[in-house]
Amino acid sequence: MASTFGVTAGAHRLWSHRAYKAKLPLRIILVICYLSAGMYTVVKWARDHRVHHKYSDTDADPHNASRGFFFSHVGWLMQTKHPEVLRRGKQIDVSDVLADPVVAFQQKYFKSLQLIFWFILPVSVPCLCWGETLFNSSLANITRWVIIINGMWSINSLAHIFGNRPYNRDIHPSENVTVAVWSMGEGWHNYHHTFPLDYKAAELGNYGFNITTALIDMFSYIGWAYDLKQPSKTLVEQAARRTGDGTHPEFGDSHDTKPGNLATATAYKAVMGTTTAAAGDEKGIGTENTNTFTQRIKWLNVFAISLLHLLGLYGSFVGLFVAMPLTAAFKLLVWH
């Protein structure tokens, strides 16, 4: 839970979207949790995510879902980036993210900090506290990482391919309950891409399908999270009626059945403080030119990701049948 929370509430909703503000103690907690997830720096994560939102599912999107499930899930990490991703990424301003001293500290000492919080600490606790073997704890930690990383990847793949689109039927992002549960609330993706600055990343108020929101609300109660942004009920209703696919539980019965209005969707995003280019909206960006550049497979990444997933599968067996039950509980419930 901690690692996923660092990604969803920290790198995503706080630093990438500025959907709420956080006081220093919470920002420190978030960056530690994020480090334990085993991803790259917060600054790089925020840059890629802002590019993803601005040029969603076009050649400028790092994990363009128009190129298929495998590419959007993990293939984008196994090959060189499309030239548009590199070009547009350089135009994205992340100075506000780096201006946070907590993020700047993480950026400066990233490798050492990640080694501590992603590997040393979660592996050492079971060994020192209840006598787990180093081998079992290490394998369980890799399994933990595989579960976390695939949960995050599923947002780029499953939630861009499968599900309904009650707020904007003209974009790929969809509402996907499975992804929402797996990623602690990030699967309400059609809503999120329509209203990207909503701190809930969803219209639903059910904490069971959005644990991240529940935790942010908890920190808001004690004053560590504040200025929580969200659109008005009227704005959400307008989006569902005008550009939704008719599946909204409250407003879907009277939605506009005319062809999708991308301009309206863009207007909603402008109200929330950002815009997203639809496929082909900007000259030179589309989904049809995927093969016009030389694709190079990054074999080291292919080998590393494949090996870690194989070890993760073996680690799941060890965690369930060999390691101490407390080890599996710690890895999956506390440090997940």
C-alpha positions as CSV (number, residue, x, y, z in Angstrom):
1,M,0.0,0.0,0.0
2,A,2.8,2.4,0.9
3,S,4.6,2.2,-2.4
4,T,1.5,2.5,-4.5
5,F,0.4,5.5,-2.5
6,G,3.7,7.2,-3.2
7,V,3.0,6.9,-6.9
8,T,-0.7,7.7,-7.0
9,A,-0.9,10.4,-4.4
10,G,2.6,11.7,-4.8
11,A,4.1,11.5,-8.3
12,H,0.7,11.5,-9.9
13,R,-1.9,13.7,-8.2
14,L,0.4,16.0,-6.2
15,W,3.5,16.6,-8.3
16,S,2.3,15.9,-11.9
17,H,-1.2,17.5,-11.7
18,R,-0.9,19.8,-8.7
19,A,-4.4,18.5,-7.7
20,Y,-3.8,19.4,-4.1
21,K,-1.1,20.9,-1.9
22,A,0.9,19.0,0.8
23,K,2.8,20.2,3.8
24,L,6.4,19.1,4.3
25,P,5.8,16.0,6.5
26,L,3.4,14.6,3.9
27,R,5.7,15.4,1.0
28,I,8.5,13.5,2.8
29,I,6.3,10.5,3.4
30,L,5.2,10.6,-0.2
31,V,8.7,10.7,-1.7
32,I,9.8,7.8,0.6
33,C,6.8,5.8,-0.4
34,Y,7.5,6.6,-4.1
35,L,11.1,5.6,-3.8
36,S,10.0,2.2,-2.4
37,A,8.1,1.6,-5.7
38,G,11.2,1.2,-7.7
39,M,10.5,3.7,-10.5
40,Y,12.6,6.5,-11.9
41,T,12.8,10.0,-10.4
42,V,9.7,12.1,-9.6
43,V,10.8,14.7,-12.1
44,K,11.1,12.3,-14.9
45,W,7.8,10.6,-13.9
46,A,6.0,14.0,-13.9
47,R,7.5,15.0,-17.3
48,D,6.4,11.8,-19.0
49,H,3.0,12.0,-17.4
50,R,2.4,15.6,-18.5
51,V,3.4,14.6,-22.0
52,H,1.0,11.7,-21.8
53,H,-1.9,13.9,-20.9
54,K,-1.1,16.6,-23.4
55,Y,-0.6,14.2,-26.3
56,S,-2.6,11.2,-25.1
57,D,-2.5,8.2,-27.5
58,T,-0.6,9.9,-30.2
59,D,3.0,9.4,-31.3
60,A,4.1,11.9,-28.7
61,D,2.6,9.8,-25.9
62,P,5.4,7.7,-24.3
63,H,3.0,4.7,-23.9
64,N,0.7,5.3,-26.8
65,A,-2.2,2.9,-26.4
66,S,-2.9,3.2,-30.2
67,R,0.1,1.0,-30.7
68,G,-1.6,-1.9,-28.9
69,F,-1.8,-3.5,-25.4
70,F,1.7,-4.8,-25.1
71,F,3.3,-1.6,-26.2
72,S,1.3,0.6,-23.8
73,H,1.8,-1.9,-21.0
74,V,5.5,-2.6,-21.1
75,G,6.8,-2.5,-24.7
76,W,7.4,1.2,-24.5
77,L,10.2,0.5,-22.0
78,M,11.8,-2.1,-24.2
79,Q,12.5,0.1,-27.2
80,T,13.7,3.5,-28.1
81,K,11.3,6.4,-27.8
82,H,9.5,7.8,-30.7
83,P,11.1,11.1,-31.9
84,E,7.9,12.9,-31.1
85,V,8.1,11.8,-27.4
86,L,11.6,13.2,-27.2
87,R,10.7,16.4,-29.0
88,R,7.6,17.1,-27.0
89,G,9.1,16.0,-23.7
90,K,11.7,18.7,-24.0
91,Q,8.9,21.3,-24.2
92,I,7.3,20.2,-21.0
93,D,8.0,22.5,-18.0
94,V,8.7,20.6,-14.8
95,S,10.5,23.4,-13.0
96,D,7.6,23.6,-10.5
97,V,8.2,20.0,-9.6
98,L,12.0,20.4,-9.1
99,A,11.3,23.6,-7.1
100,D,10.1,21.4,-4.3
101,P,13.1,20.9,-2.0
102,V,11.9,17.3,-1.2
103,V,11.9,16.4,-4.8
104,A,15.2,18.2,-5.4
105,F,16.8,16.1,-2.6
106,Q,15.4,12.9,-4.2
107,Q,16.7,14.0,-7.6
108,K,20.2,14.6,-6.2
109,Y,20.6,11.4,-4.2
110,F,18.2,9.2,-6.2
111,K,20.2,6.0,-6.7
112,S,21.3,5.8,-3.0
113,L,17.8,6.6,-1.7
114,Q,16.1,4.1,-4.0
115,L,18.5,1.4,-3.1
116,I,17.6,2.0,0.6
117,F,13.8,2.3,0.3
118,W,13.2,-0.1,-2.6
119,F,15.5,-3.0,-1.6
120,I,17.5,-2.7,1.7
121,L,14.7,-1.6,4.0
122,P,11.8,-3.9,2.8
123,V,14.2,-6.8,2.6
124,S,15.9,-6.2,6.0
125,V,12.7,-5.7,8.1
126,P,11.5,-9.3,7.8
127,C,15.0,-10.6,8.4
128,L,15.7,-8.5,11.5
129,C,12.2,-8.4,13.0
130,W,11.0,-12.0,12.7
131,G,13.9,-14.1,11.4
132,E,13.0,-14.5,7.7
133,T,15.8,-15.7,5.5
134,L,17.5,-13.2,3.2
135,F,16.7,-15.3,0.2
136,N,13.0,-15.5,0.9
137,S,12.7,-11.8,1.8
138,S,14.6,-10.8,-1.4
139,L,12.4,-12.9,-3.6
140,A,9.3,-11.6,-1.9
141,N,10.5,-8.1,-2.5
142,I,10.8,-8.7,-6.2
143,T,7.3,-10.1,-6.3
144,R,6.1,-7.0,-4.5
145,W,7.7,-4.9,-7.2
146,V,6.3,-6.9,-10.0
147,I,2.7,-6.5,-8.6
148,I,3.2,-2.7,-8.1
149,I,4.7,-2.0,-11.5
150,N,2.1,-4.0,-13.4
151,G,-0.6,-2.2,-11.5
152,M,0.8,1.1,-12.7
153,W,1.4,-0.2,-16.2
154,S,-2.2,-1.4,-16.4
155,I,-3.4,2.2,-16.2
156,N,-1.6,2.9,-19.4
157,S,-2.8,-0.3,-21.1
158,L,-6.0,-1.8,-19.7
159,A,-7.6,1.6,-18.7
160,H,-6.9,2.9,-22.2
161,I,-8.5,0.0,-24.0
162,F,-11.2,-1.7,-21.9
163,G,-14.1,0.0,-20.2
164,N,-16.9,2.6,-20.7
165,R,-16.4,6.3,-21.4
166,P,-19.2,8.2,-19.6
167,Y,-17.5,11.6,-19.7
168,N,-15.8,11.7,-23.1
169,R,-16.5,9.0,-25.7
170,D,-13.9,10.5,-28.1
171,I,-10.8,9.5,-26.1
172,H,-9.2,6.2,-25.4
173,P,-9.1,6.4,-21.5
174,S,-11.9,4.3,-19.9
175,E,-13.4,3.6,-16.6
176,N,-11.9,0.2,-15.5
177,V,-12.9,-1.2,-12.1
178,T,-10.2,-3.9,-12.1
179,V,-7.5,-1.3,-12.6
180,A,-9.0,1.0,-10.0
181,V,-8.8,-1.8,-7.4
182,W,-5.3,-2.8,-8.5
183,S,-3.9,0.7,-8.4
184,M,-5.7,2.1,-5.4
185,G,-8.1,4.3,-7.4
186,E,-6.4,5.2,-10.7
187,G,-8.7,3.2,-12.9
188,W,-11.4,5.8,-13.3
189,H,-9.4,7.0,-16.3
190,N,-12.1,8.5,-18.6
191,Y,-13.0,10.8,-15.8
192,H,-9.4,11.6,-15.0
193,H,-8.5,12.5,-18.6
194,T,-11.6,14.7,-18.7
195,F,-10.9,16.4,-15.3
196,P,-7.2,15.8,-14.7
197,L,-6.9,18.3,-11.8
198,D,-9.5,16.6,-9.6
199,Y,-7.5,15.3,-6.6
200,K,-9.8,12.3,-6.5
201,A,-9.0,11.2,-10.1
202,A,-12.6,10.0,-10.1
203,E,-16.2,11.2,-9.6
204,L,-17.0,8.2,-7.3
205,G,-16.9,8.8,-3.6
206,N,-16.5,5.1,-2.7
207,Y,-13.3,4.8,-0.8
208,G,-13.3,1.0,-1.5
209,F,-12.4,1.7,-5.1
210,N,-10.2,4.7,-4.4
211,I,-8.0,4.1,-1.4
212,T,-5.7,6.9,-2.5
213,T,-8.5,9.5,-2.1
214,A,-9.3,8.1,1.3
215,L,-5.7,8.6,2.4
216,I,-5.5,12.1,1.0
217,D,-8.8,12.9,2.8
218,M,-7.3,11.5,6.0
219,F,-4.2,13.8,5.7
220,S,-6.5,16.7,4.8
221,Y,-8.4,16.1,8.1
222,I,-5.1,16.6,10.1
223,G,-4.1,19.5,7.9
224,W,-1.2,18.0,6.0
225,A,-3.1,18.0,2.7
226,Y,-5.0,21.1,1.6
227,D,-6.4,23.1,-1.3
228,L,-8.0,19.9,-2.8
229,K,-9.2,20.7,-6.3
230,Q,-12.3,19.2,-7.9
231,P,-14.8,20.4,-10.5
232,S,-18.3,21.4,-9.8
233,K,-21.1,18.9,-10.1
234,T,-22.6,21.0,-12.9
235,L,-19.4,20.7,-14.9
236,V,-19.3,17.0,-14.5
237,E,-23.0,16.7,-15.5
238,Q,-22.4,18.8,-18.6
239,A,-19.5,16.6,-19.7
240,A,-21.5,13.4,-19.2
241,R,-24.5,14.7,-21.1
242,R,-22.6,16.3,-24.0
243,T,-19.7,14.1,-24.7
244,G,-20.3,10.9,-22.7
245,D,-21.1,7.5,-24.2
246,G,-24.4,7.3,-22.3
247,T,-23.2,4.9,-19.5
248,H,-23.1,7.5,-16.7
249,P,-25.3,6.1,-13.9
250,E,-27.0,9.4,-13.2
251,F,-26.7,11.5,-16.4
252,G,-26.3,8.8,-19.1
253,D,-30.0,8.5,-20.0
254,S,-30.1,12.0,-21.6
255,H,-26.7,12.3,-23.1
256,D,-26.2,14.1,-26.4
257,T,-26.2,11.4,-29.1
258,K,-24.6,13.6,-31.7
259,P,-21.0,12.8,-32.8
260,G,-18.5,13.5,-30.1
261,N,-17.5,17.1,-29.5
262,L,-13.8,17.3,-29.0
263,A,-13.9,21.0,-28.6
264,T,-16.3,20.7,-25.7
265,A,-14.0,18.1,-24.0
266,T,-11.0,20.4,-24.5
267,A,-13.0,23.3,-23.0
268,Y,-13.6,21.2,-19.8
269,K,-9.9,20.5,-19.6
270,A,-9.1,24.2,-20.0
271,V,-11.4,24.9,-17.0
272,M,-9.4,22.4,-15.0
273,G,-6.2,24.1,-15.9
274,T,-4.8,21.9,-18.7
275,T,-5.5,20.8,-22.2
276,T,-5.0,17.6,-24.1
277,A,-4.4,17.2,-27.8
278,A,-6.6,14.6,-29.5
279,A,-4.9,12.3,-32.0
280,G,-3.7,14.3,-34.9
281,D,-4.8,17.7,-33.5
282,E,-1.3,19.2,-33.9
283,K,0.6,19.1,-37.1
284,G,3.1,16.2,-37.1
285,I,1.4,14.3,-34.3
286,G,-0.8,11.3,-35.0
287,T,-1.1,7.6,-34.8
288,E,-0.4,6.6,-38.4
289,N,3.3,7.3,-38.6
290,T,4.5,4.7,-36.1
291,N,6.7,2.9,-38.5
292,T,8.3,5.9,-40.2
293,F,11.3,5.9,-37.8
294,T,13.9,3.3,-37.0
295,Q,12.7,1.2,-34.0
296,R,15.5,-0.1,-31.8
297,I,14.9,-2.7,-29.2
298,K,16.7,-2.1,-25.9
299,W,17.8,-5.6,-25.2
300,L,19.1,-4.8,-21.7
301,N,15.7,-3.6,-20.7
302,V,14.1,-6.6,-22.2
303,F,16.4,-9.0,-20.3
304,A,16.1,-7.1,-17.0
305,I,12.3,-6.8,-17.1
306,S,11.9,-10.4,-18.2
307,L,14.2,-11.7,-15.5
308,L,12.6,-9.7,-12.8
309,H,9.1,-11.0,-13.8
310,L,10.4,-14.6,-13.8
311,L,11.9,-14.0,-10.3
312,G,8.6,-12.4,-9.3
313,L,6.7,-15.5,-10.3
314,Y,9.0,-17.7,-8.4
315,G,8.9,-15.3,-5.5
316,S,5.1,-15.6,-5.4
317,F,5.5,-19.3,-4.8
318,V,8.1,-18.8,-2.1
319,G,6.0,-16.1,-0.5
320,L,2.9,-18.3,-0.4
321,F,4.4,-21.7,0.5
322,V,7.9,-21.2,1.9
323,A,8.4,-17.8,3.5
324,M,6.8,-16.9,6.8
325,P,3.2,-15.6,6.5
326,L,4.2,-12.4,8.2
327,T,6.7,-11.8,5.4
328,A,4.0,-12.0,2.7
329,A,1.6,-9.8,4.7
330,F,4.3,-7.2,5.2
331,K,5.3,-7.1,1.5
332,L,1.8,-7.0,0.1
333,L,-0.2,-5.1,2.7
334,V,2.3,-2.7,4.2
335,W,5.1,-2.2,1.6
336,H,3.0,-2.8,-1.5
